[in-house]
C-alpha cells in the first residue's frame, strides 16, 4: 500500500520513461520490493532503536556496490569508515540481549545490501529524473510485495476491514510521509546543496530512533549497544566525507536516497 501511494503520487503518465525496462525491473526488485520485504520483516522482530541503527548499514553497502560497479573508487579512507561501521554492527550483534533477534538483524542487513545494489544500478543505468524514477519503480514494486503478502500473510480482507484508525494513520504516515514527502524534501535539498552538506543529517535517524525506543517503548540501551552505536556513527561520518568525485560523473542527487 505504501508503494502504491508513492507511485500514484509521483509517477507522471504523460512523461516518457527513458530508463531501459530490464534495468527498471531489476532496480524495482533490489531497491524497492526485495529490500522492503526484508527490512520490514526484520524490523518487526527487533527493538526500534536497534532497527534504526542497523539499517544505517545501507550507507557502507551503497559505497561498496558503487565501487563494484565502477562508479567511484573506494579510497583507503572510506574503506576504513566502512570497516568501522561493520565493526560497530558486529559489536551490536554480540551485545547482551541481541541473540533472540539475530534473525531480524540478518534480515535488515540483507535488505540494506539489496538497497545498496539498487542504488548502484540507479546511478549506472537510470535515465529518468528522480520523481519519475521513484514513481515508476514504486508502482512496479507494488505487485511484487502483494505477491509476497499473499505468500506469507493471511486474512487480508479481515485485517483491512478491522484496521483501527491508528493503524490506517500509520499506513498514511509511511506512504505520504516516509516515502513521498521524505524523497521530495531530500532531493529538493540535494538540488540546492552539496551531498556532503546534506548527507550527515541522515545520522540523526538512529539517534531519533533510540530516543523514540527508550521514551515510548521502554527499551533499554546496554553498554554494548551504545559502544556499537558510537562505532557505526563514527564509521558513517568517515564514509560521508567526500574524498573523490564519481568516476562516471553522475550527479550527487542520484548517489544516495534516504532510508525507508
C-alpha positions as CSV (number, residue, x, y, z in Angstrom):
1,X,0.0,0.0,0.0
2,X,2.9,2.4,0.8
3,X,4.5,1.9,-2.6
4,X,1.1,2.2,-4.3
5,X,0.6,5.6,-2.6
6,X,4.1,6.8,-3.6
7,X,3.8,5.5,-7.2
8,X,0.4,7.1,-7.9
9,X,1.5,10.4,-6.3
10,X,4.9,10.7,-8.0
11,X,4.5,9.0,-11.4
12,X,3.7,11.2,-14.4
13,X,1.9,9.1,-17.1
14,X,2.4,11.8,-19.7
15,X,6.2,11.8,-19.4
16,X,8.2,9.2,-21.3
17,X,10.2,6.6,-19.4
18,X,13.8,6.7,-20.6
19,X,15.4,4.0,-18.5
20,X,15.6,0.6,-20.2
21,X,12.9,-1.7,-18.8
22,X,15.2,-4.5,-17.9
23,X,17.1,-2.2,-15.6
24,X,13.9,-0.7,-14.2
25,X,12.6,-4.2,-13.3
26,X,15.9,-5.0,-11.5
27,X,16.0,-1.7,-9.8
28,X,12.4,-2.1,-8.6
29,X,13.2,-5.6,-7.2
30,X,16.5,-4.8,-5.5
31,X,15.9,-1.2,-4.5
32,X,12.2,-1.4,-3.6
33,X,10.4,-4.8,-3.3
34,X,13.1,-7.1,-2.0
35,X,14.8,-4.6,0.3
36,X,11.4,-3.5,1.8
37,X,10.2,-7.1,2.3
38,X,13.5,-8.0,4.1
39,X,13.9,-4.8,6.1
40,X,10.2,-4.5,7.3
41,X,10.2,-8.2,8.2
42,X,13.4,-7.7,10.2
43,X,12.1,-4.5,11.9
44,X,9.1,-6.4,13.2
45,X,11.5,-8.7,15.1
46,X,13.8,-6.3,16.8
47,X,13.7,-3.2,19.1
48,X,13.0,0.2,17.5
49,X,16.4,1.7,18.5
50,X,18.3,-1.4,17.2
51,X,16.5,-1.5,13.9
52,X,17.2,2.2,13.3
53,X,20.8,1.7,13.9
54,X,21.4,-1.5,11.9
55,X,19.5,-0.1,8.9
56,X,22.3,2.5,8.5
57,X,24.4,-0.3,7.1
58,X,22.8,0.9,3.8
59,X,25.5,3.6,3.5
60,X,28.6,1.3,3.5
61,X,26.7,-1.2,1.4
62,X,25.9,1.5,-1.2
63,X,29.5,2.6,-1.2
64,X,30.8,-1.0,-1.7
65,X,28.2,-1.6,-4.5
66,X,29.2,1.7,-6.3
67,X,32.8,0.6,-6.2
68,X,31.9,-2.9,-7.6
69,X,30.1,-1.3,-10.5
70,X,33.0,1.0,-11.2
71,X,31.0,4.2,-10.3
72,X,33.6,5.5,-7.9
73,X,36.9,4.5,-6.3
74,X,36.8,3.1,-2.8
75,X,39.6,5.1,-1.2
76,X,41.5,3.7,1.8
77,X,39.9,6.4,3.9
78,X,36.4,5.2,3.0
79,X,37.4,1.6,3.4
80,X,38.3,2.4,7.0
81,X,34.9,4.0,7.5
82,X,33.1,1.0,6.1
83,X,35.2,-1.3,8.3
84,X,34.5,0.7,11.4
85,X,30.7,0.7,10.7
86,X,30.7,-3.1,10.1
87,X,32.7,-3.5,13.4
88,X,30.1,-1.4,15.2
89,X,27.3,-3.6,13.8
90,X,29.2,-6.7,14.9
91,X,29.5,-5.2,18.4
92,X,25.7,-4.6,18.5
93,X,25.0,-8.2,17.3
94,X,27.3,-9.5,20.0
95,X,25.8,-7.4,22.8
96,X,23.6,-8.9,25.5
97,X,20.0,-9.2,24.5
98,X,20.5,-9.2,20.8
99,X,20.8,-13.0,20.4
100,X,17.0,-13.6,20.3
101,X,16.6,-11.1,17.4
102,X,19.6,-12.3,15.3
103,X,17.3,-13.4,12.5
104,X,15.7,-10.0,12.4
105,X,19.0,-8.2,12.3
106,X,20.2,-10.5,9.5
107,X,17.0,-9.7,7.5
108,X,17.7,-6.0,7.9
109,X,21.3,-6.3,6.8
110,X,20.2,-8.4,3.8
111,X,17.7,-5.7,2.9
112,X,20.3,-2.9,3.2
113,X,22.6,-4.9,0.9
114,X,19.8,-5.2,-1.6
115,X,19.2,-1.4,-1.3
116,X,22.9,-0.7,-1.9
117,X,22.8,-2.8,-5.1
118,X,19.7,-1.0,-6.2
119,X,21.3,2.4,-5.7
120,X,24.4,1.4,-7.8
121,X,22.1,0.3,-10.6
122,X,20.2,3.6,-10.4
123,X,23.4,5.6,-10.8
124,X,24.7,3.4,-13.6
125,X,21.6,2.9,-15.8
126,X,18.9,5.4,-14.8
127,X,17.9,8.0,-17.4
128,X,14.8,9.4,-15.7
129,X,14.5,12.3,-13.3
130,X,14.2,11.4,-9.7
131,X,10.4,11.8,-9.3
132,X,9.6,9.8,-12.4
133,X,12.1,7.0,-11.4
134,X,10.7,6.7,-7.9
135,X,7.1,6.8,-9.2
136,X,7.5,4.0,-11.8
137,X,9.7,1.8,-9.6
138,X,7.2,2.2,-6.7
139,X,4.3,1.1,-9.0
140,X,6.4,-1.9,-10.2
141,X,7.2,-2.8,-6.6
142,X,3.5,-2.8,-5.6
143,X,2.6,-6.2,-7.2
144,X,5.9,-7.7,-6.1
145,X,5.0,-7.1,-2.4
146,X,1.4,-8.0,-3.0
147,X,2.6,-11.5,-4.1
148,X,4.9,-11.7,-1.0
149,X,2.0,-10.6,1.2
150,X,-0.3,-13.4,-0.1
151,X,2.6,-15.9,0.4
152,X,3.4,-15.1,4.0
153,X,0.4,-13.3,5.4
154,X,-3.3,-14.4,6.0
155,X,-6.7,-12.9,6.5
156,X,-6.1,-9.9,4.3
157,X,-9.8,-8.8,3.9
158,X,-10.4,-9.2,7.6
159,X,-7.4,-7.1,8.5
160,X,-8.4,-4.4,6.0
161,X,-11.9,-4.3,7.3
162,X,-11.0,-4.3,11.0
163,X,-7.9,-2.0,10.9
164,X,-8.0,0.7,13.6
165,X,-7.7,4.4,13.0
166,X,-4.2,4.2,14.5
167,X,-3.1,1.5,12.0
168,X,-4.5,3.3,9.0
169,X,-2.8,6.5,10.2
170,X,0.4,4.5,10.2
171,X,-0.1,3.5,6.6
172,X,-0.8,7.1,5.5
173,X,2.1,8.4,7.5
174,X,4.5,5.9,6.0
175,X,3.1,6.3,2.5
176,X,2.9,10.1,2.3
177,X,5.4,11.0,5.0
178,X,8.3,8.5,4.9
179,X,8.0,7.9,1.1
180,X,6.6,10.8,-0.8
181,X,7.4,13.8,1.4
182,X,10.8,12.4,2.5
183,X,12.0,11.7,-1.0
184,X,10.8,15.1,-2.3
185,X,12.4,17.0,0.5
186,X,15.6,15.0,0.3
187,X,16.1,15.7,-3.4
188,X,14.9,19.3,-3.1
189,X,17.8,19.8,-0.6
190,X,20.3,18.0,-2.9
191,X,19.4,20.2,-5.8
192,X,20.4,23.2,-3.7
193,X,23.3,21.9,-1.6
194,X,26.2,19.5,-1.9
195,X,25.8,15.9,-0.9
196,X,28.5,16.3,1.9
197,X,26.4,19.1,3.4
198,X,23.1,17.2,3.4
199,X,24.1,13.5,3.9
200,X,25.4,14.0,7.5
201,X,21.8,14.8,8.6
202,X,20.9,11.2,7.9
203,X,22.9,10.4,11.0
204,X,20.1,11.8,13.1
205,X,17.9,8.8,12.1
206,X,19.4,6.3,14.5
207,X,19.7,8.9,17.3
208,X,16.0,9.7,16.9
209,X,15.2,6.0,16.7
210,X,17.0,5.4,20.0
211,X,15.1,8.3,21.7
212,X,11.8,7.0,20.5
213,X,12.6,3.5,21.5
214,X,13.6,4.5,25.1
215,X,10.9,7.1,25.5
216,X,7.8,5.4,24.1
217,X,8.6,1.7,24.1
218,X,10.6,1.3,27.3
219,X,13.6,-0.1,25.6
220,X,16.9,-0.3,27.5
221,X,20.2,0.7,25.9
222,X,23.0,-1.6,27.0
223,X,26.7,-0.6,27.2
224,X,27.4,-3.0,24.2
225,X,24.7,-1.3,22.2
226,X,25.9,2.2,22.9
227,X,29.5,1.2,22.1
228,X,28.4,-0.3,18.8
229,X,26.3,2.7,18.0
230,X,29.2,5.0,18.5
231,X,31.4,2.9,16.1
232,X,28.6,2.8,13.5
233,X,28.1,6.5,13.6
234,X,31.8,7.2,13.6
235,X,32.3,5.0,10.6
236,X,29.4,6.6,8.7
237,X,30.9,10.1,9.3
238,X,34.1,8.8,7.7
239,X,32.4,7.4,4.7
240,X,30.3,10.5,4.2
241,X,33.4,12.8,4.0
242,X,33.9,13.5,0.3
243,X,37.3,12.1,-1.0
244,X,36.9,11.7,-4.7
245,X,34.4,12.5,-7.5
246,X,32.3,9.7,-9.1
247,X,34.1,8.1,-12.0
248,X,31.1,8.3,-14.3
249,X,30.4,11.9,-13.5
250,X,26.9,11.2,-12.2
251,X,25.2,13.9,-10.2
252,X,25.2,13.7,-6.4
253,X,21.4,13.8,-6.4
254,X,21.3,10.2,-7.7
255,X,24.0,8.9,-5.4
256,X,22.0,8.2,-2.3
257,X,18.4,8.0,-1.3
258,X,17.0,8.3,2.3
259,X,16.2,5.2,4.4
260,X,12.7,4.0,4.4
